[in-house]
Amino acid sequence: MTNAANENIQKAVPLTVLYDGACPLCRREIGVYRGLQPLHLDAPVCFADVSDTTLPLPPDTTREQLLARFHVRGRNGELLSGAQAFLALWAALPGWRWLALAGRVPGAVWAMERTYRLFLRFRPSLQRWAFRLDKLRQRARLEDHRKA
């Protein structure tokens, strides 16, 4: 890579995903995204766990606000939420770009946002289920380890 290319990468403002690292559902989803290389290497994607109380928050936000919904800080500094945030992230990742393209269909963002809001109603129940599942897996691993 040339020095100019290195400087551009270092100067590139990342797309920053603000997620709830205390949520087992969110951790699973972010784990999938983290495993992918961004479509454009000069456009990095960063991940920030807003459940970490030492993490500085974007201006004019609260931790509760950021934990309640999915947020992405765009490369232009704009804070996106819900369907718009997912679309911005998906546009940057291989295998997900088709969903970002689907978001361009008239009415798609509206439908995606309504679907996301519906999911948010069920999120607490799904989180409890995921926490229980995580505990069962941990117990099973401990028992397997003890038997070995």
C-alpha positions in Angstrom: 0.0 0.0 0.0 1.3 3.5 -0.8 1.8 6.1 1.9 -1.1 8.1 0.4 -3.4 5.1 0.8 -2.3 4.5 4.3 -3.0 8.2 5.2 -6.5 7.9 3.7 -7.3 4.9 5.8 -6.0 6.5 8.9 -8.0 9.7 8.1 -11.2 7.8 7.2 -14.0 8.4 9.6 -15.5 5.1 10.6 -19.1 4.1 10.6 -19.6 3.5 14.3 -22.1 0.9 15.5 -23.5 1.8 19.0 -24.9 -1.4 20.5 -26.0 -2.9 23.8 -23.2 -5.3 24.8 -25.2 -6.4 27.8 -27.9 -7.8 25.6 -27.4 -11.4 24.5 -29.4 -10.8 21.3 -27.3 -7.7 20.4 -24.0 -9.5 21.2 -24.9 -12.3 18.8 -25.9 -10.0 16.0 -22.8 -7.8 16.4 -20.7 -10.9 16.4 -21.9 -11.7 13.0 -21.2 -8.2 11.7 -17.7 -8.1 13.3 -16.7 -11.2 11.5 -17.1 -9.4 8.1 -14.6 -7.1 6.3 -16.2 -3.9 5.2 -16.9 -3.7 1.5 -14.5 -0.8 1.2 -11.3 -1.2 3.2 -10.9 2.6 3.3 -14.3 2.9 5.1 -13.9 1.1 8.4 -16.7 -0.1 10.6 -16.2 0.3 14.4 -18.3 -1.1 17.2 -18.9 0.6 20.5 -20.6 -1.1 23.4 -22.7 1.6 25.0 -23.5 -0.5 28.0 -19.9 0.2 29.0 -20.3 3.2 31.4 -16.7 4.3 30.7 -17.5 4.9 27.0 -18.0 8.5 26.1 -21.4 9.1 24.4 -22.2 11.1 21.3 -23.3 14.7 22.2 -26.9 15.2 23.1 -27.6 11.5 23.8 -28.2 9.5 27.0 -27.1 5.9 27.6 -30.7 4.9 28.1 -31.6 6.4 24.7 -28.8 4.5 23.0 -29.5 1.2 24.8 -33.2 1.4 23.8 -32.7 1.3 20.1 -30.0 0.4 17.6 -27.9 3.4 16.6 -25.1 4.0 14.1 -23.0 7.1 13.8 -22.5 7.8 10.1 -19.3 8.8 8.6 -20.6 12.3 8.4 -21.3 12.3 12.1 -25.0 12.0 11.9 -26.6 9.7 14.4 -29.0 7.2 12.8 -31.5 5.1 14.6 -33.6 2.0 13.9 -34.2 1.0 10.3 -32.0 3.9 9.0 -29.1 2.6 11.2 -29.4 -0.9 10.0 -29.5 0.2 6.4 -26.3 2.2 6.9 -24.5 -0.7 8.4 -25.8 -3.2 5.9 -24.7 -1.0 3.0 -21.1 -1.3 4.3 -21.0 -5.1 4.7 -20.7 -7.9 2.2 -23.7 -10.3 2.2 -26.0 -7.6 3.7 -25.8 -5.0 1.0 -28.9 -6.5 -0.7 -30.9 -5.5 2.3 -29.6 -2.0 2.1 -30.5 -1.9 -1.6 -34.0 -3.2 -0.7 -34.3 -0.2 1.6 -34.4 2.0 -1.5 -37.7 0.6 -2.6 -40.4 3.2 -1.9 -42.1 2.4 1.4 -39.4 -0.1 2.5 -37.8 2.1 5.2 -41.3 2.7 6.6 -42.0 -1.0 6.7 -38.6 -1.9 8.2 -39.0 0.8 10.9 -42.5 -0.6 11.8 -41.1 -4.1 11.9 -38.2 -3.0 14.1 -40.6 -1.2 16.5 -42.6 -4.4 16.7 -39.5 -6.3 17.5 -38.6 -3.8 20.3 -41.9 -4.7 22.0 -40.8 -8.3 22.2 -37.1 -7.6 22.9 -37.3 -7.9 26.7 -38.9 -11.3 26.5 -36.5 -12.5 23.9 -33.6 -11.2 26.0 -34.8 -13.2 29.0 -35.0 -16.3 26.8 -31.5 -15.7 25.4 -30.0 -15.1 28.9 -31.5 -18.5 30.0 -30.1 -20.2 26.9 -26.7 -18.7 27.6 -26.8 -20.0 31.2 -27.8 -23.5 30.0 -24.9 -23.5 27.5 -22.4 -22.3 30.2 -23.6 -25.1 32.6 -23.3 -27.7 29.8 -19.7 -26.5 29.0 -18.8 -26.6 32.7 -20.1 -30.2 33.0 -18.3 -31.2 29.8 -15.1 -29.7 31.2 -15.5 -31.5 34.5 -16.0 -34.8 32.8 -12.9 -34.3 30.6 
